[in-house]
């Protein structure tokens, strides 16, 4: 897995870097410059973007940042031979731009006139020829004034937020960005924010008033999603629950328990900020053209105007056959999409399709790819990263809370969002804290939802974390849910989440499980007292799985949990 970083290097590291890359240049670097003198200059004045494959540096960009002239100048760029034509240089350039100081509005560099491949590359990145300098050409790229689609839409977003929202979204992004970069400072803010939400809840939430004399977070009970549903009216803060600015989120949940969550305006802003900043951390700026592959979001009927405004589009892909996938790839290229987010099971299907040899060559320009909701196979990551020529990151989030953690390219796992949440990991057989690296039950306390305080919420996920000395928190491993692949009656794969996501609107179904016996026969197990949904469920399923599919619905009092503590939402008994 490739990772990116920005920073300054000592002389020894710079000298070693240049010597190691010497023969990668044509002509060699040492044939026309004093490497030692060049290394001293870079160590004293330059920043570096390093691209690593594990611990091996496979590419770099050296640059000087002059805030007075507002120019970053690049004196040296190189990628080792075996990693060329894989998007490494492009990804490093995107990362450099995303990490540039706000005062910088131009990136400049020189390139030899006879280096046609380099000239074409820089032109593709948006650089233009400025001056003929004999054997070289001076090229530059305006990163602020020559505004891209992303920059134009982001500028409109900032203006709208300032005029209509008192700048809350931008301020939330700035705060989250700062505290993630300064984990020592976040320790102070986190302690304050945790105490504030606990005090607030005991004053204004009927359910939590009984804990008014609390001494610590551990004085509060651990609650499940079912507990939140059963005590919904008691937990919700009456003064805010009926507010016209309340945002409502629905989730079917990894445990098969449909659930509705309300977010007050400020919490909704933090929810959005988390999505923006954790993507920004790996080079994907706010308002880069993004595609979400999700039937769930499509069902929410997001207006086209909002998608155009946010530069975020939702792609409905119920089937994963050759025709559907080919159209999907061509649409991504034609629409100049920069990043996609989808379920790991969808990427599994895409990876199998790519490996079969029938996928068209990728001609787009991705910054990154994100996988959500399910465990990501490393073989899938490798195939997808190589095909799209960009890194692939695990994105861990839920509807009711927001972003919980995202891989940051450091190799440490997922950078956890301990800015917006207290994330406890408790032992499997007790409520004692698990050790670092030990798999345990995730328990979430949300600092910012004052309409519906979420305190010590056990969401059903099992994972392990590592606390770093600087205050940063990383999720090392997520034990994902177990779910079988589902098929239509004519044998096409249906992502398991697409088969069950429509159930989220049926709030009084406590649990559900979909069982596929063979290509024609299906069973729903429903834990509910309401038997009025049968026709709606069967009609929806016939449209998705096939008109000739046959359905049976059984009502049960409980669906047993797996040994992991989770429910199995789908079961496929087809022997492949």
N, C-alpha and C positions, 0 to 999 in steps of 0.2 A: 504493500500500500504506500503510495506517494504522500509525502507530507511537505508543507511549506512553512517557512519561518522568515522573519525579517529582523535584522539587528546589525550591530557592528561586531567586527572580529579583531582579535589581537594580531600582531605582526606575524607570529609563528603560524597561526591558522591561515592567514591570507597567503603567506608565502607557500605553505604546503598546498593550498588550494590551486594557486596559479601553476606551481610545478606539476601537480597532478593532471591538470588540464592542458599543459603546454602543447602537446602534440595533437590535441583535438582541434586546434586552430590551423587554418591554412592561409598563409604559411604559419609555421609554429610561432608561438608567442615570443620565445627566446631568440628567434632569428632577427627580430627588429626592435625589441625593447629590453631594458635592463629589468629583469623580473624582480630582483631584490629592491631596487629603487621604486618600482611601480607598487610593490607590496607595501612598502613603508608609507607611500602616499595614500593608498587605499585604507590602510589600517588607521591612519590619522584622521581621515576626512570622509570616508565613504560608508554607506550602509550596504548590506547585502540581502538579497532574497535568495535563500537556499532551497533547493528541491531535493528531498532525500527519499530513497527507497530503503526503508528500515534505517540503518545507520550510514548507508553509503550516499554521498553527495553525487547526484547524477546531473545537476545543472545549477547554474547560478546567474544572477544579475547583480553587478556592482553599480552603485549610483551615488552621485553627490546631490544633496538637497539644499538649494539656496533659497531661503524664504524671502530674502530681500528682492531678488529678481523674479521670484515665484517659478523657478525652473528647477527640475530635476534632470541632471545630465548623466547619461549612461556611458561609461568608458569601456565596459567589458560585459559580454554575454556569452555563455557557452553551455552546450548540452553534450554529454558524452555520446559517442557514435551509436551505441546500441539502444539509446533512448530517444533518438531523433525520429521525427514524423509520428510521434505519439502524443502530441499536444502539450509536451512539457514546457517548451518556451512560451507558448500561448498562455498556459495556465500561470506561469510565473509573471508574465506581463500583466495579466488581469489582477493578480494578487498585489503586485507593486502599485498599480493604480488605486486599488481599493484601500491600500494602507498608506497612501500619500497624505502628507499633512494638508489640512484644508487651505492653507495659503498657496500651495503649489497648483498652478494651472497649466503647466506645459512640461512635457517630457521630451528631451532632445538627445540625439546621438549622431555619431558619424558612422558611415559604412563605406567600404571600398566599392568603387564603381564596377569592378569586375565580379563582385560577389552578388550575382543575380538572384540566387535563392534567398539570401538574406534580405535583399531589397524587396522581393515579392512578399516575404513574410511580414516585414514592417509595414508595407502598404496594406496588407490584409488587416493588420492591427490598427490601422487608421493614421499611420505616419505619412507625412507628405514631404517632398523635397523643398528645402528652403534656400540652400546655397551650394554652389559648386566650389569645392575646396581642392582642386587639382585632382589627386588620385582618389579623393573621398567626396562623399555627398553628405551635407548636413541635413538631417531630417528631424521633424518634430511632430508631436501630437498634442493638440489642445484638449485638455481633459475637463475643462469647465466651460469655456466660452463657445467652443464648437460643440454644442450640446447634442448628445445622442438621444434616442428615444427614452432610454432609462433616465438620463439627466433631466430631460424635459418633464417627464411624469413625476420624478422625485421633487423637482422644484415646485410643481403644481401642488403636490401633496403637502410640502412644507408650508406653502402659502395658505392652503385651505385649513391646515391644522392651526395656524396662527390666527386666522380670521374667525374660525368657527368653533375652535376647541381650546382656545387659550394656550396653544402650543403644547398640550399635554402629551401627545404621541411622540413628538420630537424630543421633548424633555425626558420622557420615559426611556426612549432609545439611548439618549446621551447618558442617563444614569446607569442603565444596565451595562452599556459599553464600558463605562468607567469602572464600575465595581467588579466586573469580570476581569478587567485588566489589573485591578488593584485589590486582590483577595484579602490583604491585611485590613484595608479599610472596610471591606464588606463584612468582616467579623463584627465590627461595631454596629454597622447599619442593620445587619441581620438580627442581632440581639435586640435592638430597639424595635424593629418591625415585628418580630415575634411577640414581644411583650405588648405592643400596641394592639395587635389583632386579638390576643387573648383577653386583654382588658376590655376592648370594644365588645367582643362577643358576650362576655359575662354581664355587660350592661344592657345590651340591646337585643340579643337573641334569647327568646323564651327558653329554649332548650339548654342554653349554657349559663343561665343566671344562677343555677345551683352551684356553679364552680367559682363564684365570685371571690372566694378567699384563697384562690390558687397560689401556690408557691413556685411551681415550675410547670413546664409543658406536660410532664409526666403525670400531673394531677388530673389531666383530662382523659376521658375514655377513648379507646381506639374504636373507630366506627367503620363499618363496611358500606358498600354501595347500597345494600338492602336497608341498612340502618338509616342512611340518609333519605332513602325513599319513604320508609315507614314514619320518620319524624320530620318530613319535609316542611310542613307548616310551622312546626315548633322551632326549627333551625333558622328558617328565613327571617330576616329582620323586617317587620311589618312596614316601617317607614320607607324602606327602599324597594321592597319586593314588588310594589305596585307602580313604581316610577316609570314614566313613559320612555326613559332612556335605557331601561333594562335590556340587556342582550340575552337571548335564550339559546342554549346549546343543547343538542340531543346526542346521545351516544347509545349504541347497542352494547358496547363494552366488551372487553375480552372475556368476561365471565358469563356472558349471555343474559345479563340483567339490564333491560332498557332503562334509561335514566334521563331526566331533564335537569339541566343546571341553569341558573340565572347568574349573570355577571353584571355588577354595576358598571357605570361608564368608565371609571378609573381602572377597574380590574380588566375590562375589555381592552383598554389601551395597553396595559401591561401584557396581556395575551398576545396582542399584535406585535408589540415591541420585541417579545421573546422570539417570535418567528423571524423578524427582521435581523436582529443582532446576531443570533446564533448562526444564521446563514452568512451574514457579513463576515463572521470570524474565519470563514474558509473561502472568502473572495467573492461571494455572491451579494452584490449590493442590493439594497432596497430598490424595487421597481425594475430589476432586470426581468426580461420577459420569462415568465415561469408557467409551467404546465403541471397541474395536479391530475393524476389519473385516479379518479375516484367516483364511483356511482353514488356514494353516500352524499358527497357535496352537491352533485348534480341534482339530487332529489330536493335539495333546499332551494332550488330555482333562483340562483344568484343572477341578478340582472346583467345583461351584456354591458350596460353602461358602467357598472361597477368593475367588471372584469377589465374593460378597456382602461378605466381610470387607474386601477391598481397594477395593470400589466400582468395580471395573474389569471390564467384561463384553466377551465376544468374540462377534462376529456373523458367522455363516457366510452368505455371499451369492455363490453360484457363478454366478448369472445376473444380468444387468443390464437386464432388460426392464421395461416400465412397471409391471406388477403387483408385481414384486419391489421396485422402487425406491419405489413408493408405500407399501408396507407398511413398508419401512425408515424412511422419513420419519415415518410415523405412530407407529412404535414409539419413535423418538427423542423425539418430543414427549410421548407418553403416559408414558414412563419418566423424564421430566425430566432427560434426559442433558445434561451441560454441555459436553462436548467429544468429538470423534471423531478417530481416527487411521486412515488408510487409504493404500493405494498411490495414486500419482498417476494411474495408468491407471483406477482406479475413479472418482476425481474427474473424470477426462476424460469418462467415460460419464455420470456424474451431471450434469455441466455441459451435455452435449449434450441430455440429457433435460430439464433446466430450460429451455434455450434453445428447445426445441421447443414450449414453452407448455403442456405437459400436467401439469407438476408442481404439486401442491397448494401453497397459500400456507404458508410456514413460520410456525408459531405457537409454536415453542420459544424457549429462552433460552440460546444458546451463549456461552461465553467465548472460545473459540478453536477452530480446526480445524488439524490437523497432517497433512502429506503426507510419506510415507516411500518410500524405496527406488528411486524413479525420478525423472527430471527433471520438474519441475512447469511446465506451460505458464502463461504470464502471463494468457492469455485464460481459462484454467480458474480460476486464482486469483481473477480479477475476478468471474466469474460465481458461484463458490462463496461468496466473501466477501459479495457483495451479497445473495445468497439467504439465507444464514444470519445476516446482519447482524453479522458478527464478523471479526476478522483471520484470515488463513490463513498458516501458517508451515511452512517446510521443516524436517523433522526427520531428521537424518542419523545413522544408527546401524547396528550389526550385532550379530548374536547373540554372536559370539565375544569382542567387546570391550565393547560397550555404546554409550553415547551419544558420538558424535564431534563433533557440532556441531549447533546449532539456531539458526534465525533469531531475533533478539531484538527486532525492531521498530525497530532503530536505523537501518536502511537501509545498514548496512555489510556485509551478508551474513550468514553463519552464525557465531555466536560459537562458536569452537572450544574443545573440552575439553582445554586444555593443563594442566589440574589433574591429570587421571588418566593422561595420555599425553604422550610426546614424539611430535609429529607432524612428520615430515620430508617435504618435497616435493622429489623428485629429478628432474633433467632426463630427458627422454624417451630420450636416446641415451647417457647416462652416469650414474654414481652421484654426480655433483656436485649440490649444492643448486640448485634452481631459484630464479630471481629472484622477488621479490614480484610477483604478478600473472601470472606465467608458468605455463602449464599443465604439470603434471608428475605423477610417480607418487607416490602416497601410501604412506609407510612408517611403521608404527606400533610404538612400544615402550610396552607396558602396564606401569605401575608396580606393580600390585597383585596379579596372578595368580601366586601362589607355587606352586600345584599344577602349572601348566603355563606356564612363563615364555614370554611372547611378546615377542621382541626383534627389532626391525627387520623386521617382517612387512609385506610388500608385498601388500596385499589386492586389487589389481587395479583400484582406482579411480583416476581421473585428475581432478585438481583444481588450483586455484590458491589461494594464501593471501596475506594481508597482515599483517605484524607491526607493531603500533602501538608508539609510544614508551613507553607506560605498561606494556608487557608483555602486553597482551591480544592475542589472535590471532583473525583472522577468515578464514573460508573464503569467497572471493569468487565462485567458480564451481565447480560439480561437473559434469564431463562424464559424463552418465549412460549407462547401457547402451542399446544399440539392440535393441529387441524388437518384433516385429509383434503386432498384435492377433489373437487366435484366435477361431474361431466354432464353435458347435454345428452339427449337420447341418441344423437348421431355422433357422439364421441368427442365433442369439442370441450376443452378445459374451461371451467368457470371458476375464477378466483373465489375462494371460499367466502371472503367478506362480501362480495357482490351477491352471494346466495342468501345472506342473512341480514344485510344492512337495512333493508326496508322494515324490519321488525322493530326498529327503534321507536316508531311512533305509537306502538301499542304498550303504553306505560304500565298497564296492569298485568302484563305477562311477567311473572317473576323470573322464570328461566325458560330457555328453549334449546332444543337440539335437533339438528337436521341429519337424518340418516339416509344414505343412498344404498339400497340393497343391490341393485344392478343398474343397467343403463336406462331402465324404464320405471322401476318401482322405487318410491321415496316414502319416508315417514317423518312427520314432525312430532316431537315430544314437547308438549306445552304444559308448563306449571302455572295455571291460571284458573280463576273461577269464572272468567268470561269466555263463553263458547261462541260468541257472535262473529269471530274473525275468520271462520273457516273458508267461506267463499272468497274473501279478499285475498287470503294467503294462497289458496290453490290457484286462483286466476293469475296472480302475479308470478307464481312459480312455473306455471305452464308457459307463460310468455318467455321466461328466461331459459328454462330447461328443455322445452319442447311441448308442442300441443299433444303429442301422444304419450307424454309422461303420466304416470298414475300415482295418486297421492292418498296417503292415509294419515289421519291426525289422531294422536292418542293423548289423553290428559293424565298427568301424573302429579303426585304431591311433592316429589323432589327428584332432581336429576343428580345422581352421585358425583362427587368431585373426584378428580384424579389425585394421585398421591402427592402431586406438586401443590395441591390446594386449589387448582383451577378446574373449571368445567370444560368439557370437550363440546364445543358448539357444533361441530360437523363430524360425521363418521361416514367413511366410504368403504363399503364391503366388496367393491369390485377388485378382483385379483388381477394386478397388472404384471 
